[in-house]
């Protein structure tokens, strides 16, 4: 079912309404009850499926070769393509920036936590 956005000329607010059909008559504002609404053009996005993203990656020979060779730049590009449109944590952005510079992130940034662990650090 479609969701429509309107601007209410009476209360000067943008409102979002769920309507089963788009009718020629103007609905009432849920804030002030007035029917002086102007329909707005809303933005929308269409997400690719993971299958589409994988097909795009696998058809890119240079990216595939880079990934097979553990090239950090290729791994960063893979992450961008797979996470298209998703917001990420600042730590994740930092990791991608490092890979863009050609650096592999340290293990603690990858979430393994193994870099600070050694056999000598075990307490018996």
ZAGUNU-819196 format. One record per residue: x, y, z of N, C-alpha, C in turn; residue in three letters. Coordinates in steps of 0.02 Angstrom, whole numbers, plus 50000, padded with zeros to 5 digits. Layout:
<recs>
XYZXYZXYZALA/...
</recs>
This chain:
<recs>
500424994150000500005000050000500445006250000UNK/500255011249963500675017149956500635021850016UNK/501195025050028501245030350078501375036750041UNK/500975041850055501025048250020501235053650069UNK/501595058550044501795064250084501425070450059UNK/501215074550106500845080650091501135086350133UNK/501015092450108501175098450147500515101750163UNK/500395102950227499775106150249499865113750247UNK/499465117050207499505124350202499245127750265UNK/498825124350302498535127350362499025127350421UNK/499305121550438499765121250496500495121350475UNK/500645121650410501325122150383501765116250402UNK/501465110250402501845104250418501845099350360UNK/502375095450358502405089850311502115083850346UNK/501645080450314501325074650344501385068650297UNK/501425062850327501475056550289500845052550302UNK/500505050550248499875046950256499895040350218UNK/499635035250250499555028750219498855028550189UNK/498815027850123498175027750088498125021450046UNK/497535018350045497455012350005497465013949930UNK/497205019649911497225021949842497335029349841UNK/497595031749786497675038949778497035041649746UNK/496685045749784496065048549757496175055849739UNK/495745058349698495795065349677495625070049734UNK/495205067949781495035072249837495605072349887UNK/495715078049918496265078849964496075076150033UNK/496495072050063496345069550131496425075050182UNK/496205073850242496275078750296496945078050330UNK/497195083650354497825083750391497725080450459UNK/498145075750477498075072450542498265077050601UNK/498605082650586498805087250639498265092350656UNK/497985095550602497505100950615496805099450587UNK/496735094050547496075092150521495885095750457UNK/496275100550435496115104250374496245099850313UNK/495875101350258495995097450197496395101450145UNK/496765106450168497185110550124497875107450116UNK/497895101450089498535097850082498765098050010UNK/499405099150000499725098649934500145092349934UNK/500055088149884500445081949880501155083649861UNK/501635080449894502345081349881502615075349843UNK/503135076449805503475070949772503975068149822UNK/503915061949839504335058649889504935055349856UNK/505455054749894506035050949870505925043649886UNK/506245039349851506205032249864506855028949841UNK/506955022949862507545019249840507345012149824UNK/507725009249780507625002249761508274998749776UNK/508244993949820508844990249839508934984349793UNK/509554983149776509714977149739509704971249788UNK/509564965549761509604959549803510334957649811UNK/510484953549861511174951249869511394947349808UNK/510934943849776511104940049716511344944849661UNK/510994950449652511194955449603511894958249619UNK/512004959649683512654962349703513204957249690UNK/513094950849708513594945649695513734944949620UNK/513204945049580513304944349507513724950149481UNK/513594956149506513994961949486514724961349505UNK/514834958749565515514957849589515874952449549UNK/515534946849539515854941249504515974942749430UNK/515594947349402515704949049332516274954149324UNK/516514956949379517064961749378517714957849389UNK/518054956049334518654951849338519214954949380UNK/519304961449373519834964749412519684964449487UNK/519074965549505518884965249576518954958149602UNK/518734953249563518784946249584519514944249594UNK/519954946049547520664944449554520954947749617UNK/520764953949629521004957449689520774954049753UNK/520154951949754519904948449813520254941849824UNK/520384938249770520724931749776521444932749800UNK/521734938549785522414940049807522444943849873UNK/521884944349908521854947949972522074955249966UNK/521914958449910522064965449901521574969449944UNK/521814973449991521364977150035520904981949998UNK/521144984849942520724989349904520124985649873UNK/520244979649849519704975549821519214973549875UNK/519474971849934519034970049989518604976050011UNK/518894982050010518514988050027517964989149976UNK/518114988349912517604989149860517054983949867UNK/517234977849883516734972549894516264974549951UNK/516554977050006516154979250063515674984850044UNK/515914989650003515474995149982514894992549940UNK/515044988049894514514985449850514014981249888UNK/514244977449936513784973149974513364977150023UNK/513634982650048513274986650097512934992750068UNK/512814992650003512534998449968511915001050003UNK/511945007550022511365010750052511275009650126UNK/511705005850158511645004550229512105009250268UNK/511865011550324512305015750366512755011050407UNK/513355013350419513845009250453514145013150511UNK/514445009550558514755012550616515405016050596UNK/515615021150634516235024750618516845020150616UNK/516865014950658517425010250658517455006550592UNK/516875004850565516845001350501517095005850445UNK/516885012250447517115017050396517875017850399UNK/518145017950461518865018550469519225012550438UNK/518945006650449519235000550421519235000850345UNK/518685003050315518635003550242519145008650215UNK/519215014350251519705019450230520415016650231UNK/520575012750282521235009650285521345004850226UNK/520845000950211520904996250155520975000150089UNK/520635005850082520705009950021521415012450013UNK/521765013450069522465015650066522935009850055UNK/522665003750051523084997950040523294994250103UNK/523024996250160523204993150223522684987850242UNK/522924982250266522464977450295522324979750366UNK/521704979650387521574981950456521864977050506UNK/522064979650565522324975150616521764970350638UNK/521964964550664521454959550684520934962150733UNK/521134966650779520634969050827520094973250794UNK/520234976350736519714980050700519264975250663UNK/519514969450647519104964550611518664960650659UNK/518724962050724518294958950773518554952250799UNK/519164950350780519424943950804519714944550873UNK/520004950350889520294951350954520914947250967UNK/521214944350915521784939850924522444943550929UNK/522484949850910523134953150907523424954250976UNK/523014954751028523284955951095523394949451133UNK/523244943951103523304937451136523934933851113UNK/524354932051159524934927851144524974922551199UNK/525354917351186525414912151236525764914751299UNK/526234919551291526584922351348526124926351392UNK/525564929051364525124933251403524624929251444UNK/524624922651436524164918451475524404918251548UNK/523924918751592524094918251663523924911151685UNK/524404907951716524294901051736524094900651808UNK/
</recs>
